[in-house]
Amino acid sequence: MLEKGLVQIYTGDGKGKTTAAFGLALRAAGQGNKVLVYQFLKPPSLPLGMAKSIDIGERFALQLGAVRIRTEAIDTPWDMSKSFEDEKAVARMQAAISEALERIAQTAEKRFYDVLILDEIVFCLSKGLAKLEDVKSLIDRKDSAVEIVLTGRGATEELIELADLVTEMKNIKHPFDSGLPARQGIEY
């Protein structure tokens, strides 16, 4: 549906990067575009022993089937509080992300989707879980009409140079600062 696809980045330490990307996905789907949202570090299942599930509201809403937006996620165990300290977990995630980016690049080349959202890939790049070369390859190989949205904290100048649009969410005040935990339906 799109004649010219751009590269967008939603980054920064403020709330709303994923929410903004899902809003764009909803708008694009409403105009007849085929949309894929690929979530990094937000697996559909959690490792054994993790007490709390990551029940992601956006994914649940889309699974109801009212909107034609496909969501996928890496099904590799990851615990944000512990996995960075585990070399094997890091290596597994690096391999899984590299493989996912290659599959997504193939999808982008064939224009199977008009809009590709790579949720948290910017954070993965900033933490060394993803390689900038893999993201560059995806951008270089994509069909010229495919829009790509990259979300996550920590966008580097080199990544920003690859984008056509960059929005930084800035945290001014957040309920977390006063000890309020994440709320279902608002933060996840």
Order of alpha helices (4+ residues) and beta strands (2+ residues): beta-alpha-beta-alpha-beta-alpha-beta-alpha-alpha-beta-alpha-beta
